[in-house]
Amino acid sequence: MENSSYHSSPENNDTLWIALTHLPTSLLHRRAQLICCTLSLLLIIIISILQPIILVFLVLAPILYLLVRYMHVRIIQPFIIYKSDAKLNKLHPLNLLFILIIILSFLGAFTARTLGHGQDSVHSFLKIFYNSFGALIFPVTSCWIIDFLELIYIYYKYKQILPYPIINVVVDIKTSTWRRKKAYLILLLTLFKLINSYIVAYSDPRLITVQIPIKNLDSCLSGFKIGMVSDLHLGPLADSGDAQLSLDLLGVSEGNVDALMLVGDIGDQPINKALLEKFKPLKDAVEGGMEDRIFWTSGNHENIVGVQPYRDIIHEYGIINLENNFTHVTLPSCGSNIGVDFIGVADYTGYTRMTGGEGDTSQIIAPDIEYAASRIPEENIVNGNPLILLSHQPREWEKADTHGVNLMVSGHTHGGQAFPMHAFIINQEGNAGLFQPDESKDRYYYVGEGAVGWGPRVRFLSWPEVTIFELVNADTSSPDTRLRAAQLTMYIAVVFFPTSLLFCCYIVIMNSRIKGFAKMKKTEEREAELIVQEKEEEV
């Protein structure tokens, strides 16, 4: 009776009713999907309001999953001969090895705080697997680059950008052979970047000497040398050996520099016994004859982990805190008011981040160039003393210029650290090197690439450095403002990253359309089968 009633209904004789109730792409099915998506979106909005950090994980988790899957498809799958048994495919040695490396790499990142913050030296597990986590950028970008080059080749040969399912047909070669050749290229490129990164990141930082021509420089200040160290990031993967090496390269203990600037992100973990041991070379430098000649200003990472304990230990060690502050250094051959003036600003994260790890707003100091400059004595200004500004982030050069700053020194960018991350520091006023915005004035700003760098010690197309600035008379020297390799790489990355992203998005869309057409064809075949089945039941 039920079947009879069903077939007697007018709408049941119409294929539209079948489509509405039976097909995966039916209207009711789509409405259910829309309701679920809407509820999920509302849930994410509520979570982001109540606990923003969870939203970060909700966004990062699918992105990381897609990147891991992307590497697996491009590097591992081409070398696996798949069998009919799906379980055996999952247990393939290459799959197991890939999964093991990924798990250990992420474990290295998650344990960086517990293992790295509590030890005086770098933990061997972190040295391998926290670094391998950072090194995942190399296979991902290698896949990306080879895919991009493949698209260029296909366009050159066939005068159109073709989606991958069609490429496999047009190229007229076996799909597995084509993909395997690509996988070999990706592995070779990845291996080159890994070897280069290890050599660069763990070699001694480059010692760069930069001459700063100053007009009407007092003769007693000619040859005045100032050392600069930024972005040591003493923490999970950097220890006292890195701090001591930086000081040795500058020749601090030998009196090679007249002053030393610590330009932010010197530490990258909360102050504890382990970090104090890593700081010991800085304390020894003060006691070794650099009292009142070593200056510090905060960086964003000191703000992240709690900046006030850093201020306390800096003061205890006899290092001058230049957050919105002023100090003066002179030489025995100069008068008391003739010398080099230094000012500094607190890091700009003081505007936006609740510091101290517990939201302690009392630790926040907003950067204030005006206040720091106002503390310079009038007689120093009349004497025409060179003025140097310490600012961890290369920002607000124009404001510094209005206060007569001859040289602003910054870090923060790490020179991009690893291509194509260079593209993400385009918002800074400089990536690496010496800049002179107006050639008619002796006004400069310098961005260092950092003594170590943040997080995993990976470097590609950027180089760790420590710097010596030598003040010279503008009549006898000219500034070296040539384009640095890291700066040039930033321009390349800014073009490459969005362009290749557009190409890849195009491929994804085209592949989705092909799958959509295939799905539509299956739907039509299913509809036809349902109609035939209905007619047979009626008969």
Solvent accessible surface area in square Angstrom, and as a share of the most:
residue,aa,sasa,rsa
1,M,203,0.91
2,E,144,0.65
3,N,112,0.57
4,S,70,0.45
5,S,73,0.47
6,Y,78,0.30
7,H,40,0.18
8,S,83,0.53
9,S,23,0.15
10,P,108,0.68
11,E,87,0.39
12,N,11,0.06
13,N,79,0.40
14,D,71,0.37
15,T,52,0.31
16,L,111,0.55
17,W,90,0.32
18,I,12,0.06
19,A,21,0.16
20,L,42,0.21
21,T,54,0.31
22,H,93,0.41
23,L,8,0.04
24,P,65,0.41
25,T,44,0.26
26,S,8,0.05
27,L,85,0.42
28,L,91,0.45
29,H,78,0.35
30,R,142,0.52
31,R,134,0.49
32,A,51,0.39
33,Q,95,0.42
34,L,121,0.60
35,I,105,0.53
36,C,80,0.48
37,C,84,0.50
38,T,66,0.38
39,L,110,0.55
40,S,57,0.37
41,L,106,0.53
42,L,92,0.46
43,L,104,0.52
44,I,66,0.34
45,I,80,0.40
46,I,92,0.47
47,I,41,0.21
48,S,26,0.17
49,I,129,0.65
50,L,139,0.69
51,Q,84,0.37
52,P,82,0.51
53,I,96,0.49
54,I,76,0.39
55,L,53,0.26
56,V,71,0.41
57,F,120,0.50
58,L,73,0.36
59,V,77,0.44
60,L,78,0.39
61,A,59,0.46
62,P,67,0.42
63,I,81,0.41
64,L,61,0.30
65,Y,134,0.51
66,L,110,0.55
67,L,59,0.29
68,V,31,0.18
69,R,127,0.46
70,Y,49,0.19
71,M,5,0.02
72,H,33,0.15
73,V,34,0.20
74,R,45,0.16
75,I,17,0.08
76,I,20,0.10
77,Q,40,0.18
78,P,6,0.04
79,F,51,0.21
80,I,9,0.05
81,I,135,0.69
82,Y,107,0.41
83,K,132,0.56
84,S,124,0.80
85,D,66,0.34
86,A,65,0.51
87,K,142,0.60
88,L,96,0.48
89,N,23,0.12
90,K,148,0.63
91,L,92,0.46
92,H,49,0.22
93,P,97,0.61
94,L,58,0.29
95,N,13,0.07
96,L,87,0.43
97,L,96,0.48
98,F,26,0.11
99,I,85,0.43
100,L,94,0.47
101,I,81,0.41
102,I,19,0.10
103,I,100,0.51
104,L,43,0.22
105,S,0,0.00
106,F,35,0.15
107,L,79,0.39
108,G,0,0.00
109,A,25,0.19
110,F,145,0.60
111,T,31,0.18
112,A,8,0.06
113,R,147,0.54
114,T,105,0.61
115,L,53,0.26
116,G,2,0.02
117,H,24,0.11
118,G,56,0.54
119,Q,73,0.32
120,D,74,0.38
121,S,67,0.43
122,V,30,0.17
123,H,48,0.22
124,S,78,0.50
125,F,49,0.21
126,L,0,0.00
127,K,94,0.40
128,I,104,0.53
129,F,47,0.20
130,Y,24,0.09
131,N,19,0.10
132,S,28,0.18
133,F,60,0.25
134,G,14,0.13
135,A,13,0.10
136,L,28,0.14
137,I,37,0.19
138,F,1,0.00
139,P,17,0.11
140,V,17,0.09
141,T,11,0.06
142,S,0,0.00
143,C,0,0.00
144,W,42,0.15
145,I,37,0.19
146,I,18,0.09
147,D,5,0.02
148,F,27,0.11
149,L,96,0.48
150,E,11,0.05
151,L,3,0.01
152,I,84,0.42
153,Y,92,0.35
154,I,0,0.00
155,Y,117,0.44
156,Y,164,0.62
157,K,112,0.48
158,Y,63,0.24
159,K,145,0.61
160,Q,98,0.44
161,I,36,0.18
162,L,9,0.04
163,P,3,0.02
164,Y,40,0.15
165,P,59,0.37
166,I,70,0.35
167,I,1,0.00
168,N,47,0.24
169,V,115,0.66
170,V,53,0.30
171,V,25,0.14
172,D,124,0.64
173,I,72,0.37
174,K,153,0.65
175,T,55,0.32
176,S,60,0.39
177,T,57,0.33
178,W,43,0.15
179,R,78,0.28
180,R,84,0.31
181,K,122,0.52
182,K,21,0.09
183,A,0,0.00
184,Y,121,0.46
185,L,95,0.47
186,I,0,0.00
187,L,73,0.37
188,L,115,0.57
189,L,48,0.24
190,T,12,0.07
191,L,96,0.48
192,F,117,0.49
193,K,3,0.01
194,L,69,0.34
195,I,92,0.47
196,N,47,0.24
197,S,4,0.03
198,Y,146,0.55
199,I,102,0.52
200,V,21,0.12
201,A,6,0.04
202,Y,71,0.27
203,S,52,0.34
204,D,87,0.45
205,P,13,0.08
206,R,93,0.34
207,L,81,0.41
208,I,33,0.17
209,T,78,0.45
210,V,13,0.07
211,Q,80,0.35
212,I,0,0.00
213,P,2,0.01
214,I,6,0.03
215,K,103,0.43
216,N,145,0.74
217,L,13,0.06
218,D,56,0.29
219,S,100,0.65
220,C,30,0.18
221,L,2,0.01
222,S,66,0.43
223,G,31,0.29
224,F,1,0.00
225,K,60,0.25
226,I,0,0.00
227,G,0,0.00
228,M,4,0.02
229,V,1,0.01
230,S,3,0.02
231,D,0,0.00
232,L,2,0.01
233,H,6,0.03
234,L,0,0.00
235,G,1,0.01
236,P,17,0.10
237,L,8,0.04
238,A,1,0.01
239,D,26,0.14
240,S,35,0.22
241,G,45,0.43
242,D,22,0.11
243,A,0,0.00
244,Q,73,0.33
245,L,55,0.27
246,S,1,0.01
247,L,8,0.04
248,D,75,0.39
249,L,48,0.24
250,L,0,0.00
251,G,9,0.09
252,V,8,0.04
253,S,95,0.61
254,E,136,0.61
255,G,53,0.51
256,N,61,0.31
257,V,4,0.02
258,D,37,0.19
259,A,0,0.00
260,L,0,0.00
261,M,0,0.00
262,L,1,0.00
263,V,0,0.00
264,G,0,0.00
265,D,1,0.01
266,I,1,0.00
267,G,0,0.00
268,D,18,0.09
269,Q,0,0.00
270,P,42,0.26
271,I,45,0.23
272,N,54,0.28
273,K,177,0.75
274,A,6,0.04
275,L,0,0.00
276,L,60,0.30
277,E,76,0.34
278,K,1,0.01
279,F,1,0.00
280,K,97,0.41
281,P,10,0.06
282,L,1,0.00
283,K,77,0.32
284,D,61,0.32
285,A,12,0.09
286,V,11,0.06
287,E,124,0.56
288,G,64,0.61
289,G,59,0.57
290,M,13,0.06
291,E,116,0.52
292,D,86,0.45
293,R,64,0.23
294,I,0,0.00
295,F,0,0.00
296,W,1,0.00
297,T,0,0.00
298,S,1,0.01
299,G,0,0.00
300,N,19,0.10
301,H,22,0.10
302,E,0,0.00
303,N,4,0.02
304,I,69,0.35
305,V,27,0.15
306,G,4,0.03
307,V,0,0.00
308,Q,66,0.29
309,P,55,0.34
310,Y,1,0.00
311,R,22,0.08
312,D,81,0.42
313,I,13,0.07
314,I,1,0.01
315,H,151,0.67
316,E,125,0.56
317,Y,21,0.08
318,G,31,0.30
319,I,5,0.02
320,I,39,0.20
321,N,41,0.21
322,L,0,0.00
323,E,15,0.07
324,N,17,0.09
325,N,39,0.20
326,F,39,0.16
327,T,17,0.10
328,H,50,0.22
329,V,5,0.03
330,T,41,0.24
331,L,32,0.16
332,P,134,0.84
333,S,89,0.58
334,C,18,0.11
335,G,38,0.37
336,S,91,0.59
337,N,62,0.32
338,I,50,0.25
339,G,0,0.00
340,V,0,0.00
341,D,3,0.02
342,F,0,0.00
343,I,0,0.00
344,G,0,0.00
345,V,1,0.00
346,A,2,0.01
347,D,2,0.01
348,Y,8,0.03
349,T,17,0.10
350,G,3,0.02
351,Y,137,0.52
352,T,118,0.69
353,R,87,0.32
354,M,109,0.49
355,T,0,0.00
356,G,19,0.18
357,G,57,0.55
358,E,161,0.72
359,G,34,0.33
360,D,55,0.29
361,T,77,0.45
362,S,94,0.61
363,Q,20,0.09
364,I,52,0.26
365,I,62,0.31
366,A,44,0.34
367,P,14,0.09
368,D,54,0.28
369,I,4,0.02
370,E,78,0.35
371,Y,114,0.43
372,A,0,0.00
373,A,13,0.10
374,S,81,0.53
375,R,117,0.43
376,I,17,0.09
377,P,50,0.32
378,E,116,0.52
379,E,86,0.39
380,N,5,0.02
381,I,102,0.52
382,V,113,0.65
383,N,69,0.35
384,G,52,0.50
385,N,15,0.08
386,P,4,0.03
387,L,12,0.06
388,I,1,0.00
389,L,0,0.00
390,L,0,0.00
391,S,1,0.01
392,H,1,0.01
393,Q,11,0.05
394,P,0,0.00
395,R,91,0.33
396,E,58,0.26
397,W,13,0.04
398,E,118,0.53
399,K,72,0.31
400,A,0,0.00
401,D,30,0.16
402,T,111,0.65
403,H,62,0.28
404,G,25,0.24
405,V,0,0.00
406,N,13,0.07
407,L,1,0.00
408,M,1,0.00
409,V,0,0.00
410,S,1,0.00
411,G,0,0.00
412,H,43,0.19
413,T,6,0.04
414,H,15,0.07
415,G,0,0.00
416,G,5,0.05
417,Q,22,0.10
418,A,4,0.03
419,F,21,0.09
420,P,8,0.05
421,M,87,0.39
422,H,0,0.00
423,A,14,0.11
424,F,118,0.49
425,I,27,0.13
426,I,89,0.45
427,N,116,0.59
428,Q,23,0.10
429,E,61,0.27
430,G,3,0.03
431,N,0,0.00
432,A,1,0.01
433,G,2,0.02
434,L,9,0.05
435,F,44,0.18
436,Q,36,0.16
437,P,78,0.49
438,D,58,0.30
439,E,152,0.68
440,S,74,0.48
441,K,74,0.31
442,D,15,0.08
443,R,51,0.18
444,Y,5,0.02
445,Y,20,0.08
446,Y,1,0.00
447,V,0,0.00
448,G,1,0.01
449,E,1,0.00
450,G,1,0.01
451,A,2,0.02
452,V,11,0.06
453,G,2,0.02
454,W,130,0.46
455,G,12,0.11
456,P,13,0.08
457,R,30,0.11
458,V,14,0.08
459,R,2,0.01
460,F,21,0.09
461,L,65,0.32
462,S,1,0.00
463,W,70,0.25
464,P,6,0.04
465,E,4,0.02
466,V,1,0.00
467,T,1,0.01
468,I,6,0.03
469,F,0,0.00
470,E,35,0.16
471,L,1,0.01
472,V,15,0.09
473,N,42,0.21
474,A,31,0.24
475,D,133,0.69
476,T,114,0.67
477,S,28,0.18
478,S,88,0.57
479,P,37,0.23
480,D,75,0.39
481,T,60,0.35
482,R,192,0.70
483,L,103,0.51
484,R,44,0.16
485,A,54,0.42
486,A,0,0.00
487,Q,8,0.03
488,L,86,0.43
489,T,10,0.06
490,M,8,0.04
491,Y,100,0.38
492,I,92,0.47
493,A,0,0.00
494,V,49,0.28
495,V,100,0.58
496,F,32,0.13
497,F,53,0.22
498,P,63,0.40
499,T,50,0.29
500,S,0,0.00
501,L,71,0.36
502,L,128,0.64
503,F,58,0.24
504,C,30,0.18
505,C,59,0.35
506,Y,85,0.32
507,I,8,0.04
508,V,93,0.54
509,I,102,0.52
510,M,41,0.18
511,N,29,0.15
512,S,63,0.41
513,R,128,0.47
514,I,48,0.24
515,K,146,0.62
516,G,32,0.31
517,F,114,0.47
518,A,51,0.39
519,K,111,0.47
520,M,111,0.50
521,K,130,0.55
522,K,143,0.61
523,T,24,0.14
524,E,97,0.43
525,E,89,0.40
526,R,104,0.38
527,E,53,0.24
528,A,53,0.41
529,E,116,0.52
530,L,39,0.19
531,I,53,0.27
532,V,80,0.46
533,Q,95,0.42
534,E,20,0.09
535,K,122,0.52
536,E,121,0.54
537,E,103,0.46
538,E,98,0.44
539,V,163,0.93
